[in-house]
Amino acid sequence: MHRYKDLDIWKLSRLFCSSIYAITANFPENEKFGITNQLRRASISVPSNIAEGSSRSSNKEFARFLEIAIGSNFEIETQLLISFDLGYIDQAKLDGLLNEVAIIIKMIIKFRSTLH
């Protein structure tokens, strides 16, 4: 069992989740149950799956939860691009957020490779 609170991937994805909440707070009210909700749920999924996976009895099970976290990051990436297309975020904000997502994905992949 891993101590998820000590994992840099969990810490960074938790902070990123807070960033997503702050950014989506500025989205139009009519998106409250649309892309705002989708982005928030996907961003919560990343640190949550890392935490849940860390409690599993085998590294193979933990790796499966890390795969889910990676998938959620790809969802976030797609939803951020759509948010840009809709004019909810500007290019500079998009670039910064996409860079953070890429860093988190790389960190999860690297960590996952140590589990096998």
Phi and psi in radians as a Rosetta constraint file:
Dihedral C 1 N 2 CA 2 C 2 CIRCULARHARMONIC -1.786 0.35
Dihedral N 2 CA 2 C 2 N 3 CIRCULARHARMONIC 2.613 0.35
Dihedral C 2 N 3 CA 3 C 3 CIRCULARHARMONIC -1.558 0.35
Dihedral N 3 CA 3 C 3 N 4 CIRCULARHARMONIC 1.688 0.35
Dihedral C 3 N 4 CA 4 C 4 CIRCULARHARMONIC -1.040 0.35
Dihedral N 4 CA 4 C 4 N 5 CIRCULARHARMONIC -0.562 0.35
Dihedral C 4 N 5 CA 5 C 5 CIRCULARHARMONIC -1.179 0.35
Dihedral N 5 CA 5 C 5 N 6 CIRCULARHARMONIC -0.276 0.35
Dihedral C 5 N 6 CA 6 C 6 CIRCULARHARMONIC -1.596 0.35
Dihedral N 6 CA 6 C 6 N 7 CIRCULARHARMONIC -0.163 0.35
Dihedral C 6 N 7 CA 7 C 7 CIRCULARHARMONIC -1.435 0.35
Dihedral N 7 CA 7 C 7 N 8 CIRCULARHARMONIC 2.225 0.35
Dihedral C 7 N 8 CA 8 C 8 CIRCULARHARMONIC -1.052 0.35
Dihedral N 8 CA 8 C 8 N 9 CIRCULARHARMONIC -0.595 0.35
Dihedral C 8 N 9 CA 9 C 9 CIRCULARHARMONIC -1.137 0.35
Dihedral N 9 CA 9 C 9 N 10 CIRCULARHARMONIC -0.625 0.35
Dihedral C 9 N 10 CA 10 C 10 CIRCULARHARMONIC -1.233 0.35
Dihedral N 10 CA 10 C 10 N 11 CIRCULARHARMONIC -0.786 0.35
Dihedral C 10 N 11 CA 11 C 11 CIRCULARHARMONIC -1.052 0.35
Dihedral N 11 CA 11 C 11 N 12 CIRCULARHARMONIC -0.823 0.35
Dihedral C 11 N 12 CA 12 C 12 CIRCULARHARMONIC -1.170 0.35
Dihedral N 12 CA 12 C 12 N 13 CIRCULARHARMONIC -0.745 0.35
Dihedral C 12 N 13 CA 13 C 13 CIRCULARHARMONIC -1.191 0.35
Dihedral N 13 CA 13 C 13 N 14 CIRCULARHARMONIC -0.534 0.35
Dihedral C 13 N 14 CA 14 C 14 CIRCULARHARMONIC -1.166 0.35
Dihedral N 14 CA 14 C 14 N 15 CIRCULARHARMONIC -0.772 0.35
Dihedral C 14 N 15 CA 15 C 15 CIRCULARHARMONIC -1.118 0.35
Dihedral N 15 CA 15 C 15 N 16 CIRCULARHARMONIC -0.698 0.35
Dihedral C 15 N 16 CA 16 C 16 CIRCULARHARMONIC -1.105 0.35
Dihedral N 16 CA 16 C 16 N 17 CIRCULARHARMONIC -0.652 0.35
Dihedral C 16 N 17 CA 17 C 17 CIRCULARHARMONIC -1.019 0.35
Dihedral N 17 CA 17 C 17 N 18 CIRCULARHARMONIC -0.737 0.35
Dihedral C 17 N 18 CA 18 C 18 CIRCULARHARMONIC -1.094 0.35
Dihedral N 18 CA 18 C 18 N 19 CIRCULARHARMONIC -0.662 0.35
Dihedral C 18 N 19 CA 19 C 19 CIRCULARHARMONIC -1.104 0.35
Dihedral N 19 CA 19 C 19 N 20 CIRCULARHARMONIC -0.730 0.35
Dihedral C 19 N 20 CA 20 C 20 CIRCULARHARMONIC -1.090 0.35
Dihedral N 20 CA 20 C 20 N 21 CIRCULARHARMONIC -0.724 0.35
Dihedral C 20 N 21 CA 21 C 21 CIRCULARHARMONIC -1.076 0.35
Dihedral N 21 CA 21 C 21 N 22 CIRCULARHARMONIC -0.752 0.35
Dihedral C 21 N 22 CA 22 C 22 CIRCULARHARMONIC -1.138 0.35
Dihedral N 22 CA 22 C 22 N 23 CIRCULARHARMONIC -0.728 0.35
Dihedral C 22 N 23 CA 23 C 23 CIRCULARHARMONIC -1.203 0.35
Dihedral N 23 CA 23 C 23 N 24 CIRCULARHARMONIC -0.764 0.35
Dihedral C 23 N 24 CA 24 C 24 CIRCULARHARMONIC -1.268 0.35
Dihedral N 24 CA 24 C 24 N 25 CIRCULARHARMONIC -0.276 0.35
Dihedral C 24 N 25 CA 25 C 25 CIRCULARHARMONIC -1.089 0.35
Dihedral N 25 CA 25 C 25 N 26 CIRCULARHARMONIC -0.391 0.35
Dihedral C 25 N 26 CA 26 C 26 CIRCULARHARMONIC -1.644 0.35
Dihedral N 26 CA 26 C 26 N 27 CIRCULARHARMONIC -0.020 0.35
Dihedral C 26 N 27 CA 27 C 27 CIRCULARHARMONIC -1.245 0.35
Dihedral N 27 CA 27 C 27 N 28 CIRCULARHARMONIC 2.760 0.35
Dihedral C 27 N 28 CA 28 C 28 CIRCULARHARMONIC -1.016 0.35
Dihedral N 28 CA 28 C 28 N 29 CIRCULARHARMONIC 2.561 0.35
Dihedral C 28 N 29 CA 29 C 29 CIRCULARHARMONIC -1.013 0.35
Dihedral N 29 CA 29 C 29 N 30 CIRCULARHARMONIC -0.586 0.35
Dihedral C 29 N 30 CA 30 C 30 CIRCULARHARMONIC -1.225 0.35
Dihedral N 30 CA 30 C 30 N 31 CIRCULARHARMONIC -0.123 0.35
Dihedral C 30 N 31 CA 31 C 31 CIRCULARHARMONIC -1.704 0.35
Dihedral N 31 CA 31 C 31 N 32 CIRCULARHARMONIC 0.082 0.35
Dihedral C 31 N 32 CA 32 C 32 CIRCULARHARMONIC -0.905 0.35
Dihedral N 32 CA 32 C 32 N 33 CIRCULARHARMONIC -0.723 0.35
Dihedral C 32 N 33 CA 33 C 33 CIRCULARHARMONIC -1.802 0.35
Dihedral N 33 CA 33 C 33 N 34 CIRCULARHARMONIC 0.163 0.35
Dihedral C 33 N 34 CA 34 C 34 CIRCULARHARMONIC -1.872 0.35
Dihedral N 34 CA 34 C 34 N 35 CIRCULARHARMONIC -2.032 0.35
Dihedral C 34 N 35 CA 35 C 35 CIRCULARHARMONIC -1.158 0.35
Dihedral N 35 CA 35 C 35 N 36 CIRCULARHARMONIC -0.525 0.35
Dihedral C 35 N 36 CA 36 C 36 CIRCULARHARMONIC -1.035 0.35
Dihedral N 36 CA 36 C 36 N 37 CIRCULARHARMONIC -0.883 0.35
Dihedral C 36 N 37 CA 37 C 37 CIRCULARHARMONIC -1.098 0.35
Dihedral N 37 CA 37 C 37 N 38 CIRCULARHARMONIC -0.745 0.35
Dihedral C 37 N 38 CA 38 C 38 CIRCULARHARMONIC -1.087 0.35
Dihedral N 38 CA 38 C 38 N 39 CIRCULARHARMONIC -0.818 0.35
Dihedral C 38 N 39 CA 39 C 39 CIRCULARHARMONIC -1.098 0.35
Dihedral N 39 CA 39 C 39 N 40 CIRCULARHARMONIC -0.749 0.35
Dihedral C 39 N 40 CA 40 C 40 CIRCULARHARMONIC -1.138 0.35
Dihedral N 40 CA 40 C 40 N 41 CIRCULARHARMONIC -0.767 0.35
Dihedral C 40 N 41 CA 41 C 41 CIRCULARHARMONIC -1.130 0.35
Dihedral N 41 CA 41 C 41 N 42 CIRCULARHARMONIC -0.729 0.35
Dihedral C 41 N 42 CA 42 C 42 CIRCULARHARMONIC -1.154 0.35
Dihedral N 42 CA 42 C 42 N 43 CIRCULARHARMONIC -0.677 0.35
Dihedral C 42 N 43 CA 43 C 43 CIRCULARHARMONIC -1.223 0.35
Dihedral N 43 CA 43 C 43 N 44 CIRCULARHARMONIC -0.595 0.35
Dihedral C 43 N 44 CA 44 C 44 CIRCULARHARMONIC -1.183 0.35
Dihedral N 44 CA 44 C 44 N 45 CIRCULARHARMONIC -0.575 0.35
Dihedral C 44 N 45 CA 45 C 45 CIRCULARHARMONIC -1.090 0.35
Dihedral N 45 CA 45 C 45 N 46 CIRCULARHARMONIC -0.561 0.35
Dihedral C 45 N 46 CA 46 C 46 CIRCULARHARMONIC -1.140 0.35
Dihedral N 46 CA 46 C 46 N 47 CIRCULARHARMONIC -1.081 0.35
Dihedral C 46 N 47 CA 47 C 47 CIRCULARHARMONIC -1.149 0.35
Dihedral N 47 CA 47 C 47 N 48 CIRCULARHARMONIC -0.498 0.35
Dihedral C 47 N 48 CA 48 C 48 CIRCULARHARMONIC -1.143 0.35
Dihedral N 48 CA 48 C 48 N 49 CIRCULARHARMONIC -0.740 0.35
Dihedral C 48 N 49 CA 49 C 49 CIRCULARHARMONIC -1.233 0.35
Dihedral N 49 CA 49 C 49 N 50 CIRCULARHARMONIC -0.584 0.35
Dihedral C 49 N 50 CA 50 C 50 CIRCULARHARMONIC -1.112 0.35
Dihedral N 50 CA 50 C 50 N 51 CIRCULARHARMONIC -0.791 0.35
Dihedral C 50 N 51 CA 51 C 51 CIRCULARHARMONIC -1.113 0.35
Dihedral N 51 CA 51 C 51 N 52 CIRCULARHARMONIC -0.826 0.35
Dihedral C 51 N 52 CA 52 C 52 CIRCULARHARMONIC -1.113 0.35
Dihedral N 52 CA 52 C 52 N 53 CIRCULARHARMONIC -0.752 0.35
Dihedral C 52 N 53 CA 53 C 53 CIRCULARHARMONIC -1.096 0.35
Dihedral N 53 CA 53 C 53 N 54 CIRCULARHARMONIC -0.582 0.35
Dihedral C 53 N 54 CA 54 C 54 CIRCULARHARMONIC -1.146 0.35
Dihedral N 54 CA 54 C 54 N 55 CIRCULARHARMONIC -0.354 0.35
Dihedral C 54 N 55 CA 55 C 55 CIRCULARHARMONIC -1.482 0.35
Dihedral N 55 CA 55 C 55 N 56 CIRCULARHARMONIC -0.152 0.35
Dihedral C 55 N 56 CA 56 C 56 CIRCULARHARMONIC -1.281 0.35
Dihedral N 56 CA 56 C 56 N 57 CIRCULARHARMONIC 2.723 0.35
Dihedral C 56 N 57 CA 57 C 57 CIRCULARHARMONIC -1.397 0.35
Dihedral N 57 CA 57 C 57 N 58 CIRCULARHARMONIC -0.255 0.35
Dihedral C 57 N 58 CA 58 C 58 CIRCULARHARMONIC -2.278 0.35
Dihedral N 58 CA 58 C 58 N 59 CIRCULARHARMONIC 2.686 0.35
Dihedral C 58 N 59 CA 59 C 59 CIRCULARHARMONIC -1.134 0.35
Dihedral N 59 CA 59 C 59 N 60 CIRCULARHARMONIC -0.552 0.35
Dihedral C 59 N 60 CA 60 C 60 CIRCULARHARMONIC -1.084 0.35
Dihedral N 60 CA 60 C 60 N 61 CIRCULARHARMONIC -0.748 0.35
Dihedral C 60 N 61 CA 61 C 61 CIRCULARHARMONIC -1.168 0.35
Dihedral N 61 CA 61 C 61 N 62 CIRCULARHARMONIC -0.727 0.35
Dihedral C 61 N 62 CA 62 C 62 CIRCULARHARMONIC -1.053 0.35
Dihedral N 62 CA 62 C 62 N 63 CIRCULARHARMONIC -0.755 0.35
Dihedral C 62 N 63 CA 63 C 63 CIRCULARHARMONIC -1.038 0.35
Dihedral N 63 CA 63 C 63 N 64 CIRCULARHARMONIC -0.627 0.35
Dihedral C 63 N 64 CA 64 C 64 CIRCULARHARMONIC -1.113 0.35
Dihedral N 64 CA 64 C 64 N 65 CIRCULARHARMONIC -0.736 0.35
Dihedral C 64 N 65 CA 65 C 65 CIRCULARHARMONIC -1.188 0.35
Dihedral N 65 CA 65 C 65 N 66 CIRCULARHARMONIC -0.578 0.35
Dihedral C 65 N 66 CA 66 C 66 CIRCULARHARMONIC -1.154 0.35
Dihedral N 66 CA 66 C 66 N 67 CIRCULARHARMONIC -0.616 0.35
Dihedral C 66 N 67 CA 67 C 67 CIRCULARHARMONIC -1.073 0.35
Dihedral N 67 CA 67 C 67 N 68 CIRCULARHARMONIC -0.727 0.35
Dihedral C 67 N 68 CA 68 C 68 CIRCULARHARMONIC -1.101 0.35
Dihedral N 68 CA 68 C 68 N 69 CIRCULARHARMONIC -0.723 0.35
Dihedral C 68 N 69 CA 69 C 69 CIRCULARHARMONIC -1.090 0.35
Dihedral N 69 CA 69 C 69 N 70 CIRCULARHARMONIC -0.687 0.35
Dihedral C 69 N 70 CA 70 C 70 CIRCULARHARMONIC -1.100 0.35
Dihedral N 70 CA 70 C 70 N 71 CIRCULARHARMONIC -0.782 0.35
Dihedral C 70 N 71 CA 71 C 71 CIRCULARHARMONIC -1.034 0.35
Dihedral N 71 CA 71 C 71 N 72 CIRCULARHARMONIC -0.707 0.35
Dihedral C 71 N 72 CA 72 C 72 CIRCULARHARMONIC -1.115 0.35
Dihedral N 72 CA 72 C 72 N 73 CIRCULARHARMONIC -0.618 0.35
Dihedral C 72 N 73 CA 73 C 73 CIRCULARHARMONIC -1.126 0.35
Dihedral N 73 CA 73 C 73 N 74 CIRCULARHARMONIC -0.665 0.35
Dihedral C 73 N 74 CA 74 C 74 CIRCULARHARMONIC -1.185 0.35
Dihedral N 74 CA 74 C 74 N 75 CIRCULARHARMONIC -0.599 0.35
Dihedral C 74 N 75 CA 75 C 75 CIRCULARHARMONIC -1.070 0.35
Dihedral N 75 CA 75 C 75 N 76 CIRCULARHARMONIC -0.813 0.35
Dihedral C 75 N 76 CA 76 C 76 CIRCULARHARMONIC -1.025 0.35
Dihedral N 76 CA 76 C 76 N 77 CIRCULARHARMONIC -0.791 0.35
Dihedral C 76 N 77 CA 77 C 77 CIRCULARHARMONIC -0.999 0.35
Dihedral N 77 CA 77 C 77 N 78 CIRCULARHARMONIC -0.826 0.35
Dihedral C 77 N 78 CA 78 C 78 CIRCULARHARMONIC -1.103 0.35
Dihedral N 78 CA 78 C 78 N 79 CIRCULARHARMONIC -0.777 0.35
Dihedral C 78 N 79 CA 79 C 79 CIRCULARHARMONIC -1.173 0.35
Dihedral N 79 CA 79 C 79 N 80 CIRCULARHARMONIC -0.570 0.35
Dihedral C 79 N 80 CA 80 C 80 CIRCULARHARMONIC -1.175 0.35
Dihedral N 80 CA 80 C 80 N 81 CIRCULARHARMONIC -0.711 0.35
Dihedral C 80 N 81 CA 81 C 81 CIRCULARHARMONIC -1.094 0.35
Dihedral N 81 CA 81 C 81 N 82 CIRCULARHARMONIC -0.715 0.35
Dihedral C 81 N 82 CA 82 C 82 CIRCULARHARMONIC -1.153 0.35
Dihedral N 82 CA 82 C 82 N 83 CIRCULARHARMONIC -0.695 0.35
Dihedral C 82 N 83 CA 83 C 83 CIRCULARHARMONIC -1.056 0.35
Dihedral N 83 CA 83 C 83 N 84 CIRCULARHARMONIC -0.676 0.35
Dihedral C 83 N 84 CA 84 C 84 CIRCULARHARMONIC -1.130 0.35
Dihedral N 84 CA 84 C 84 N 85 CIRCULARHARMONIC -0.820 0.35
Dihedral C 84 N 85 CA 85 C 85 CIRCULARHARMONIC -0.991 0.35
Dihedral N 85 CA 85 C 85 N 86 CIRCULARHARMONIC -0.606 0.35
Dihedral C 85 N 86 CA 86 C 86 CIRCULARHARMONIC -1.470 0.35
Dihedral N 86 CA 86 C 86 N 87 CIRCULARHARMONIC -0.072 0.35
Dihedral C 86 N 87 CA 87 C 87 CIRCULARHARMONIC 1.447 0.35
Dihedral N 87 CA 87 C 87 N 88 CIRCULARHARMONIC 0.309 0.35
Dihedral C 87 N 88 CA 88 C 88 CIRCULARHARMONIC -1.460 0.35
Dihedral N 88 CA 88 C 88 N 89 CIRCULARHARMONIC -0.417 0.35
Dihedral C 88 N 89 CA 89 C 89 CIRCULARHARMONIC -2.360 0.35
Dihedral N 89 CA 89 C 89 N 90 CIRCULARHARMONIC 2.648 0.35
Dihedral C 89 N 90 CA 90 C 90 CIRCULARHARMONIC -1.580 0.35
Dihedral N 90 CA 90 C 90 N 91 CIRCULARHARMONIC 3.022 0.35
Dihedral C 90 N 91 CA 91 C 91 CIRCULARHARMONIC -1.053 0.35
Dihedral N 91 CA 91 C 91 N 92 CIRCULARHARMONIC -0.750 0.35
Dihedral C 91 N 92 CA 92 C 92 CIRCULARHARMONIC -1.098 0.35
Dihedral N 92 CA 92 C 92 N 93 CIRCULARHARMONIC -0.769 0.35
Dihedral C 92 N 93 CA 93 C 93 CIRCULARHARMONIC -1.138 0.35
Dihedral N 93 CA 93 C 93 N 94 CIRCULARHARMONIC -0.751 0.35
Dihedral C 93 N 94 CA 94 C 94 CIRCULARHARMONIC -1.015 0.35
Dihedral N 94 CA 94 C 94 N 95 CIRCULARHARMONIC -0.851 0.35
Dihedral C 94 N 95 CA 95 C 95 CIRCULARHARMONIC -1.034 0.35
Dihedral N 95 CA 95 C 95 N 96 CIRCULARHARMONIC -0.759 0.35
Dihedral C 95 N 96 CA 96 C 96 CIRCULARHARMONIC -1.115 0.35
Dihedral N 96 CA 96 C 96 N 97 CIRCULARHARMONIC -0.757 0.35
Dihedral C 96 N 97 CA 97 C 97 CIRCULARHARMONIC -1.179 0.35
Dihedral N 97 CA 97 C 97 N 98 CIRCULARHARMONIC -0.737 0.35
Dihedral C 97 N 98 CA 98 C 98 CIRCULARHARMONIC -1.117 0.35
Dihedral N 98 CA 98 C 98 N 99 CIRCULARHARMONIC -0.615 0.35
Dihedral C 98 N 99 CA 99 C 99 CIRCULARHARMONIC -1.124 0.35
Dihedral N 99 CA 99 C 99 N 100 CIRCULARHARMONIC -0.746 0.35
Dihedral C 99 N 100 CA 100 C 100 CIRCULARHARMONIC -1.096 0.35
Dihedral N 100 CA 100 C 100 N 101 CIRCULARHARMONIC -0.738 0.35
Dihedral C 100 N 101 CA 101 C 101 CIRCULARHARMONIC -1.063 0.35
Dihedral N 101 CA 101 C 101 N 102 CIRCULARHARMONIC -0.780 0.35
Dihedral C 101 N 102 CA 102 C 102 CIRCULARHARMONIC -1.063 0.35
Dihedral N 102 CA 102 C 102 N 103 CIRCULARHARMONIC -0.713 0.35
Dihedral C 102 N 103 CA 103 C 103 CIRCULARHARMONIC -1.099 0.35
Dihedral N 103 CA 103 C 103 N 104 CIRCULARHARMONIC -0.794 0.35
Dihedral C 103 N 104 CA 104 C 104 CIRCULARHARMONIC -1.096 0.35
Dihedral N 104 CA 104 C 104 N 105 CIRCULARHARMONIC -0.767 0.35
Dihedral C 104 N 105 CA 105 C 105 CIRCULARHARMONIC -1.039 0.35
Dihedral N 105 CA 105 C 105 N 106 CIRCULARHARMONIC -0.829 0.35
Dihedral C 105 N 106 CA 106 C 106 CIRCULARHARMONIC -1.073 0.35
Dihedral N 106 CA 106 C 106 N 107 CIRCULARHARMONIC -0.713 0.35
Dihedral C 106 N 107 CA 107 C 107 CIRCULARHARMONIC -1.135 0.35
Dihedral N 107 CA 107 C 107 N 108 CIRCULARHARMONIC -0.723 0.35
Dihedral C 107 N 108 CA 108 C 108 CIRCULARHARMONIC -1.144 0.35
Dihedral N 108 CA 108 C 108 N 109 CIRCULARHARMONIC -0.769 0.35
Dihedral C 108 N 109 CA 109 C 109 CIRCULARHARMONIC -1.062 0.35
Dihedral N 109 CA 109 C 109 N 110 CIRCULARHARMONIC -0.768 0.35
Dihedral C 109 N 110 CA 110 C 110 CIRCULARHARMONIC -1.110 0.35
Dihedral N 110 CA 110 C 110 N 111 CIRCULARHARMONIC -0.788 0.35
Dihedral C 110 N 111 CA 111 C 111 CIRCULARHARMONIC -1.105 0.35
Dihedral N 111 CA 111 C 111 N 112 CIRCULARHARMONIC -0.758 0.35
Dihedral C 111 N 112 CA 112 C 112 CIRCULARHARMONIC -1.024 0.35
Dihedral N 112 CA 112 C 112 N 113 CIRCULARHARMONIC -0.644 0.35
Dihedral C 112 N 113 CA 113 C 113 CIRCULARHARMONIC -1.141 0.35
Dihedral N 113 CA 113 C 113 N 114 CIRCULARHARMONIC -0.370 0.35
Dihedral C 113 N 114 CA 114 C 114 CIRCULARHARMONIC -1.412 0.35
Dihedral N 114 CA 114 C 114 N 115 CIRCULARHARMONIC -0.213 0.35
Dihedral C 114 N 115 CA 115 C 115 CIRCULARHARMONIC -1.459 0.35
Dihedral N 115 CA 115 C 115 N 116 CIRCULARHARMONIC -0.285 0.35
